[in-house]
Amino acid sequence: MRKLKLQVQMTVNGFIAGPNGAMDWITFNWDEALKQYVTELTEPVDCIVLGRNLAEGFIPHWASVAANPEHEEHLAGIKFSETPKVVFSHSLDQSKWDNTVVAQGGLVEEIKALKEQAGQDIIVYGGADFVSDLIKHNLIDEYHLFVNPAAVGAGLSIFGEVNGRLALKLVKAIPFDCGIVLLHYEPNQS
């Protein structure tokens, strides 16, 4: 069965965006070791799942990066543009993007069906409400939390909808020279 991996940037106090979606706290000057980690994380991915809100910016951004051979993230742009994507939306009936379909069923059923399909790993990037729903329904198999060296007073959390307690097992923690600390967790099934 395919794994659903979450890769997300967050503040040290657990927010993935400020109250109005601001992400001006994100560290962009990644060191080579962090870039290599992300490459290894995304290499076995052959499907990206997104909520519609994030898809509106994510898909066009990476398409423009892929179209510009001079861009320093050109290869990542190609990877993200060419990888099939599934967008979850209540308002879209069909996709307006290349290599992208709109999920037509319920979240749990659609994700379980994707996991049962032949293929490699699936990765999810967000947004906050979409990822919260995935977590609430125990659909995430790996959490790759990129904790940035910043805090905000309030914002959007992905763990606000957890019912009771979410038990996680630490797989690894890696501090990077740019100040980001990676926390890789998996659900603790015991």
RAPE-V475120 format. One record per helix or strand of 2 or more residues. SS is the DSSP state (H for helix, E for strand). FROM is the first residue (numbers start at 1). TO is the last residue. If there is no record, write none. Layout:
# RAPE-V475120
ss=SS from=FROM to=TO
ss=SS from=FROM to=TO
This chain:
# RAPE-V475120
ss=E from=4 to=10
ss=E from=15 to=18
ss=H from=32 to=43
ss=E from=45 to=51
ss=H from=52 to=66
ss=H from=74 to=82
ss=E from=85 to=88
ss=E from=100 to=103
ss=H from=107 to=116
ss=E from=121 to=126
ss=H from=128 to=136
ss=E from=142 to=147
ss=E from=155 to=157
ss=E from=168 to=175
ss=E from=181 to=187
